[in-house]
Amino acid sequence: MSTDTKILRALREVGEGGVSGAALAKDLGVSRAAVWNRIEELRRHGYDIEASPHLGYILRGSPDALHGDDLMARLPKNRVIGRDIRVFTETTSTNDIVEKLARDGVAEGSVVFAETQTRGRGRMGRQWFSPPGTGLWFSVLLRPRLRPTAVTQLTVVSAVAVARAIERETGLHPEIKWPNDILFGHRKAAGILLELGAELDRIRHATLGIGIDVNLLEADMPPELREIATSLRIEAGRPLDRGSLATAVLRELDHLYQRLAEGDFHEIGDEWMRRCSTLGRRVSIQIGDRRISGRAEALDDEGALLVRTEFGTIERVIGGDVTQEKLS
């Protein structure tokens, strides 16, 4: 844990009570002058830190920017996801960086954020629009002990985590469209892209990419997206704190990922089904050159979608491009 992370954690924990420079210096094992230097550096990054002669340092405000040390300061100490957080001003795709970290043997739980992506991507080779400072564009390195056939469980867990965090931070009630979309009505506010490094019988690593349109306005979006995309700001009618939402998502994801590792997928799957807008509807799923049509009925124990076709048979679907009928 860096010095800045420790200082920000201490400031956030004490709140309005403040913490003295002497107490920070003792806890960190550095001089008071060193503490002052780090406080000044944090102020240069946009943190409003008051120095009270009676209470010590008080955090009054944070910048509208993602800061790795601050995100880590807001998370529990005994976490897996978010054990290391890196923030880039710009990158091609955060999935690209995490894929390199995976090949380099970095431990699971590392997270990479970017303020903007030049080649952000979604499923089926689509490009993800990710303009600067308006959303959360990030990827997580995972090394799950799952069979490749059960990898859809990760998408299910991730979708529930994102939906929970949005609900908690905004009071909104998003729906999940199988397999990876977070919707309000028919418009998409967030998506999940899972990319694997796998062999026939095991997953070496998984790169979990998440994109959330947080503070975009309709005018920020390309014309072709305005009918099918939305943002949390549009839905809530107010701008949101991206740092708070980011840490809420990581907290939920860490909690549910650990439950998954303990074999507790059933209850997570049940929650996913309660939140899902796909179940009960007629769907058409394109899988390569094959198309499956029928009624989406449930998830199975490994996270696959069960579709009852027009012939009455059950098809088990773990991926594909889904079109679902609109409710009248």
C-alpha positions as CSV (number, residue, x, y, z in Angstrom):
1,M,0.0,0.0,0.0
2,S,1.5,3.4,-1.0
3,T,1.9,6.3,1.3
4,D,-0.8,8.3,-0.6
5,T,-3.2,5.4,-0.2
6,K,-2.6,5.2,3.5
7,I,-3.0,9.0,3.9
8,L,-6.3,9.0,1.9
9,R,-7.6,6.0,3.8
10,A,-6.9,7.7,7.1
11,L,-8.5,11.0,6.0
12,R,-11.6,9.1,4.7
13,E,-11.9,7.0,7.9
14,V,-11.8,10.0,10.3
15,G,-14.1,12.2,8.2
16,E,-14.8,15.6,9.7
17,G,-12.9,14.7,12.8
18,G,-9.5,15.2,11.1
19,V,-6.2,13.6,11.7
20,S,-3.0,15.3,12.9
21,G,0.2,15.4,10.9
22,A,2.0,13.8,13.9
23,A,-0.5,10.9,14.0
24,L,-0.1,10.3,10.3
25,A,3.7,10.5,10.5
26,K,3.7,8.0,13.4
27,D,1.4,5.5,11.6
28,L,3.4,5.8,8.3
29,G,6.8,5.7,9.9
30,V,7.9,9.0,8.2
31,S,8.6,12.5,9.2
32,R,5.9,15.2,9.5
33,A,7.6,17.0,6.7
34,A,7.2,14.0,4.5
35,V,3.5,13.9,5.3
36,W,3.2,17.5,4.4
37,N,4.9,16.9,1.1
38,R,2.4,14.1,0.2
39,I,-0.5,16.3,1.3
40,E,0.7,19.1,-1.0
41,E,1.0,16.6,-3.9
42,L,-2.5,15.4,-3.3
43,R,-3.7,19.0,-3.3
44,R,-2.0,19.4,-6.7
45,H,-4.0,16.4,-7.9
46,G,-7.2,18.3,-6.9
47,Y,-7.9,17.0,-3.4
48,D,-9.3,19.7,-1.1
49,I,-7.5,19.0,2.2
50,E,-7.9,21.5,4.9
51,A,-5.2,22.0,7.6
52,S,-7.0,22.8,10.8
53,P,-4.9,24.0,13.8
54,H,-7.1,22.1,16.2
55,L,-8.2,19.0,14.2
56,G,-5.3,18.4,11.8
57,Y,-5.9,17.4,8.2
58,I,-9.5,17.1,6.9
59,L,-10.6,15.9,3.5
60,R,-13.2,18.3,2.2
61,G,-13.4,17.3,-1.4
62,S,-12.1,15.0,-4.2
63,P,-11.4,15.8,-7.9
64,D,-13.6,14.5,-10.7
65,A,-10.9,12.2,-11.8
66,L,-9.9,8.6,-11.1
67,H,-6.9,8.2,-8.9
68,G,-5.6,4.7,-8.2
69,D,-4.4,5.4,-4.6
70,D,-7.7,6.9,-3.7
71,L,-9.7,4.0,-5.2
72,M,-7.6,1.6,-3.2
73,A,-8.1,3.7,-0.1
74,R,-11.8,3.3,-0.3
75,L,-11.8,-0.5,-0.6
76,P,-11.5,-3.1,2.2
77,K,-8.0,-4.2,3.1
78,N,-8.6,-8.0,2.7
79,R,-9.8,-7.8,-0.9
80,V,-8.8,-9.8,-3.9
81,I,-10.3,-7.6,-6.7
82,G,-8.7,-4.1,-6.4
83,R,-5.5,-5.3,-4.7
84,D,-3.7,-3.2,-7.3
85,I,-5.3,-0.4,-9.3
86,R,-3.7,1.4,-12.2
87,V,-5.3,4.4,-13.9
88,F,-4.3,5.6,-17.4
89,T,-5.2,8.9,-18.9
90,E,-5.6,7.2,-22.3
91,T,-5.1,3.7,-23.7
92,T,-6.3,1.6,-26.6
93,S,-8.3,-0.8,-24.5
94,T,-8.0,-1.6,-20.8
95,N,-8.4,-5.3,-21.8
96,D,-5.2,-5.0,-23.8
97,I,-3.2,-3.9,-20.7
98,V,-4.7,-6.6,-18.5
99,E,-4.0,-9.2,-21.1
100,K,-0.3,-8.2,-20.9
101,L,-0.4,-8.3,-17.1
102,A,-1.8,-11.8,-17.3
103,R,1.0,-13.0,-19.6
104,D,3.5,-11.4,-17.2
105,G,2.2,-13.6,-14.3
106,V,0.6,-10.8,-12.3
107,A,-1.7,-12.0,-9.5
108,E,-5.5,-11.9,-10.0
109,G,-7.4,-9.0,-8.8
110,S,-5.4,-6.3,-10.6
111,V,-7.6,-3.6,-12.1
112,V,-6.8,-1.1,-14.9
113,F,-8.9,2.0,-15.5
114,A,-8.6,4.5,-18.4
115,E,-10.1,8.0,-18.5
116,T,-10.6,7.3,-22.2
117,Q,-10.0,4.5,-24.7
118,T,-9.1,5.0,-28.3
119,R,-10.1,1.4,-29.3
120,G,-12.4,0.3,-26.6
121,R,-14.3,-2.8,-27.6
122,G,-17.5,-4.6,-26.8
123,R,-18.8,-8.1,-27.8
124,M,-18.9,-9.4,-31.3
125,G,-16.1,-7.0,-32.4
126,R,-18.1,-3.9,-31.8
127,Q,-16.4,-0.6,-30.7
128,W,-17.2,0.8,-27.3
129,F,-17.6,4.6,-27.2
130,S,-15.6,5.8,-24.2
131,P,-15.0,9.6,-24.2
132,P,-12.7,11.3,-21.6
133,G,-13.8,11.7,-18.0
134,T,-17.4,10.7,-18.5
135,G,-17.6,7.0,-17.6
136,L,-15.9,4.0,-16.1
137,W,-13.9,2.0,-18.5
138,F,-11.9,-0.7,-16.8
139,S,-10.7,-4.3,-16.8
140,V,-10.0,-6.9,-14.1
141,L,-7.5,-9.7,-14.2
142,L,-9.0,-13.0,-12.8
143,R,-7.7,-16.5,-12.5
144,P,-10.8,-18.5,-11.7
145,R,-10.9,-22.1,-10.8
146,L,-13.7,-22.9,-13.3
147,R,-14.0,-25.2,-16.2
148,P,-14.2,-23.4,-19.5
149,T,-17.8,-24.6,-19.9
150,A,-18.8,-22.7,-16.8
151,V,-17.2,-19.4,-17.7
152,T,-20.6,-17.8,-18.2
153,Q,-20.8,-17.7,-14.4
154,L,-18.3,-14.9,-14.4
155,T,-20.5,-12.8,-16.7
156,V,-23.5,-13.5,-14.5
157,V,-21.6,-12.5,-11.3
158,S,-20.2,-9.4,-13.0
159,A,-23.7,-8.3,-14.2
160,V,-25.2,-8.7,-10.8
161,A,-22.3,-6.7,-9.2
162,V,-22.7,-3.8,-11.6
163,A,-26.5,-3.8,-11.2
164,R,-26.2,-3.8,-7.4
165,A,-23.6,-1.0,-7.4
166,I,-25.7,1.2,-9.7
167,E,-28.8,0.6,-7.6
168,R,-26.9,1.4,-4.4
169,E,-25.3,4.6,-5.7
170,T,-28.2,6.0,-7.7
171,G,-31.4,4.5,-6.4
172,L,-32.2,3.4,-10.0
173,H,-33.3,-0.1,-10.9
174,P,-31.4,-1.4,-13.9
175,E,-32.3,-4.6,-15.7
176,I,-29.9,-7.2,-17.1
177,K,-30.1,-8.4,-20.7
178,W,-28.4,-11.8,-21.3
179,P,-25.5,-12.1,-21.5
180,N,-23.8,-8.8,-20.7
181,D,-25.9,-5.7,-21.0
182,I,-27.2,-3.4,-18.3
183,L,-30.4,-1.7,-19.5
184,F,-32.9,1.0,-18.6
185,G,-35.9,0.2,-20.8
186,H,-34.4,-0.7,-24.2
187,R,-31.4,1.5,-23.8
188,K,-28.0,0.3,-22.7
189,A,-26.0,2.0,-19.9
190,A,-23.3,-0.6,-19.3
191,G,-21.7,-3.7,-20.9
192,I,-19.4,-6.5,-20.0
193,L,-16.8,-8.2,-22.2
194,L,-15.1,-11.4,-21.0
195,E,-12.0,-12.6,-22.8
196,L,-10.2,-15.9,-21.9
197,G,-6.8,-17.4,-22.0
198,A,-7.8,-21.0,-21.7
199,E,-7.0,-24.6,-22.6
200,L,-9.5,-27.4,-23.1
201,D,-9.8,-28.3,-19.4
202,R,-8.8,-25.1,-17.6
203,I,-8.9,-21.3,-17.6
204,R,-5.4,-19.8,-17.3
205,H,-6.8,-16.3,-16.9
206,A,-9.9,-14.2,-17.7
207,T,-9.9,-10.6,-18.6
208,L,-13.1,-9.0,-17.5
209,G,-13.8,-5.7,-19.2
210,I,-16.6,-3.4,-17.9
211,G,-17.8,-0.2,-19.5
212,I,-20.4,2.1,-17.7
213,D,-21.8,5.3,-19.2
214,V,-21.8,7.4,-16.1
215,N,-22.0,11.2,-16.8
216,L,-22.5,11.3,-20.6
217,L,-25.2,13.5,-21.9
218,E,-27.2,12.7,-25.0
219,A,-25.3,15.4,-26.9
220,D,-22.1,13.6,-26.1
221,M,-23.1,10.5,-27.9
222,P,-22.8,9.9,-31.7
223,P,-26.2,10.1,-33.4
224,E,-26.3,6.4,-34.1
225,L,-26.2,5.6,-30.4
226,R,-28.8,8.0,-29.0
227,E,-31.7,5.7,-29.6
228,I,-30.0,2.6,-28.1
229,A,-27.7,4.0,-25.4
230,T,-28.2,6.0,-22.2
231,S,-26.2,7.0,-19.1
232,L,-26.7,7.0,-15.4
233,R,-26.7,10.8,-15.4
234,I,-29.5,10.8,-18.0
235,E,-31.5,8.3,-16.0
236,A,-30.9,9.8,-12.6
237,G,-31.2,13.4,-13.7
238,R,-28.0,14.4,-11.9
239,P,-24.2,13.9,-12.3
240,L,-22.6,11.1,-10.3
241,D,-19.3,10.6,-8.4
242,R,-17.4,8.2,-10.6
243,G,-15.0,7.3,-7.9
244,S,-17.7,6.3,-5.5
245,L,-19.4,4.2,-8.2
246,A,-16.1,2.6,-9.2
247,T,-15.4,1.5,-5.7
248,A,-19.0,0.3,-5.2
249,V,-18.7,-1.9,-8.3
250,L,-15.3,-3.3,-7.2
251,R,-16.7,-4.0,-3.7
252,E,-19.6,-5.9,-5.1
253,L,-17.5,-7.8,-7.6
254,D,-15.0,-8.8,-5.0
255,H,-17.7,-10.1,-2.7
256,L,-19.6,-12.0,-5.4
257,Y,-16.4,-13.4,-6.9
258,Q,-15.4,-14.8,-3.5
259,R,-18.8,-16.4,-3.1
260,L,-18.4,-17.9,-6.6
261,A,-15.0,-19.4,-5.5
262,E,-16.8,-20.9,-2.5
263,G,-19.2,-22.7,-4.8
264,D,-22.2,-20.4,-4.1
265,F,-23.3,-19.6,-7.6
266,H,-26.9,-20.8,-7.1
267,E,-28.1,-17.8,-5.1
268,I,-26.2,-15.3,-7.4
269,G,-27.9,-17.0,-10.4
270,D,-31.3,-16.6,-8.7
271,E,-30.7,-12.9,-8.2
272,W,-29.5,-12.6,-11.9
273,M,-32.8,-14.2,-13.0
274,R,-34.9,-11.8,-10.9
275,R,-33.1,-8.8,-12.5
276,C,-33.1,-10.2,-16.0
277,S,-35.3,-8.8,-18.8
278,T,-34.5,-11.6,-21.2
279,L,-36.2,-14.5,-19.4
280,G,-39.8,-15.2,-20.4
281,R,-39.3,-13.5,-23.8
282,R,-38.9,-14.8,-27.3
283,V,-35.3,-14.5,-28.4
284,S,-33.2,-15.0,-31.4
285,I,-29.5,-15.9,-30.9
286,Q,-26.9,-15.9,-33.6
287,I,-24.0,-18.2,-32.8
288,G,-21.6,-18.1,-35.8
289,D,-23.6,-19.4,-38.8
290,R,-26.3,-20.9,-36.6
291,R,-29.4,-19.2,-35.3
292,I,-31.5,-20.4,-32.4
293,S,-35.0,-19.0,-31.8
294,G,-37.4,-19.7,-28.9
295,R,-38.3,-18.6,-25.4
296,A,-35.6,-17.8,-22.8
297,E,-36.6,-19.8,-19.7
298,A,-33.8,-19.9,-17.1
299,L,-30.1,-20.2,-16.3
300,D,-28.6,-23.6,-15.6
301,D,-26.1,-24.4,-12.8
302,E,-23.1,-23.3,-14.9
303,G,-24.7,-20.0,-16.0
304,A,-25.8,-21.0,-19.5
305,L,-29.1,-19.7,-20.9
306,L,-31.8,-22.3,-21.5
307,V,-33.9,-21.6,-24.5
308,R,-37.0,-23.7,-25.4
309,T,-37.2,-23.8,-29.2
310,E,-40.3,-23.8,-31.3
311,F,-39.9,-27.6,-31.5
312,G,-40.1,-28.0,-27.8
313,T,-36.5,-28.9,-27.2
314,I,-34.2,-27.1,-24.7
315,E,-31.0,-25.5,-26.1
316,R,-28.2,-24.6,-23.8
317,V,-26.5,-21.4,-24.9
318,I,-23.3,-20.0,-23.5
319,G,-22.7,-17.1,-26.0
320,G,-24.0,-15.4,-29.1
321,D,-25.6,-12.2,-30.3
322,V,-29.1,-11.9,-28.8
323,T,-32.1,-10.1,-30.1
324,Q,-35.1,-10.2,-27.7
325,E,-38.7,-9.1,-28.5
326,K,-39.7,-5.8,-27.1
327,L,-42.5,-5.6,-24.6
328,S,-45.6,-3.9,-25.9
